Amino acid sequence: MAAKDDARNGSKSGEGEPPTVEDLNRQLEALRDDVAAIAETLKALGLAQGKAAADGVRGKAEEARAAGEAQAEALRRSLEAILAEADTAARQKPVTAMGIAAGFGFLIGLLLARR
């Protein structure tokens, strides 16, 4: 079993012999290789998670853009309906429409005069 531990630790010295500087250098080199492999794994993991996060953000931005476009389209249709209704009302009752327009003009004049 001691020979197995020596092989695992990079020791070439026999049973009962103290480790040498060569053994330490081999172990340090193996440790450097392991740390480099861990660093590569962490880098790949970070890149994968960054890509996943960016894809998620892009998806949410696309959803928000689509929702905004839908709301803008609904608002445009609603405004067109209101304007068409106002046009119809003005054609059917021109005197009332002129009175309402004069009232709005008077209110706007009052608001602007107060500044």
QUIUR-V972322 format. One record per residue. N is the residue number from 1. SS is DSSP state (H for helix, E for strand, - for the rest). D_LAST is the distance of its C-alpha to the last C-alpha in whole Angstrom. Layout:
<<N;SS;D_LAST> <N;SS;D_LAST>>
This chain:
<<1;-;96> <2;H;96> <3;H;96> <4;H;93> <5;H;91> <6;H;92> <7;H;91> <8;H;88> <9;-;87> <10;-;88> <11;-;91> <12;-;95> <13;-;97> <14;-;99> <15;-;99> <16;-;99> <17;-;98> <18;-;95> <19;-;92> <20;-;92> <21;H;89> <22;H;90> <23;H;89> <24;H;86> <25;H;85> <26;H;85> <27;H;83> <28;H;80> <29;H;80> <30;H;80> <31;H;78> <32;H;76> <33;H;76> <34;H;75> <35;H;72> <36;H;71> <37;H;72> <38;H;69> <39;H;67> <40;H;67> <41;H;67> <42;H;64> <43;H;62> <44;H;63> <45;H;62> <46;H;58> <47;H;58> <48;H;59> <49;H;56> <50;H;54> <51;H;54> <52;H;54> <53;H;51> <54;H;49> <55;H;51> <56;H;49> <57;H;46> <58;H;46> <59;H;47> <60;H;44> <61;H;42> <62;H;43> <63;H;43> <64;H;39> <65;H;39> <66;H;41> <67;H;39> <68;H;36> <69;H;37> <70;H;38> <71;H;35> <72;H;33> <73;H;36> <74;H;35> <75;H;32> <76;H;32> <77;H;35> <78;H;33> <79;H;30> <80;H;33> <81;H;34> <82;H;31> <83;H;30> <84;H;34> <85;H;33> <86;H;30> <87;H;32> <88;H;35> <89;H;33> <90;H;32> <91;H;35> <92;H;37> <93;-;34> <94;H;32> <95;H;31> <96;H;30> <97;H;28> <98;H;27> <99;H;25> <100;H;24> <101;H;22> <102;H;21> <103;H;19> <104;H;18> <105;H;16> <106;H;15> <107;H;13> <108;H;11> <109;H;10> <110;H;9> <111;H;7> <112;H;6> <113;H;6> <114;-;4> <115;-;0>>
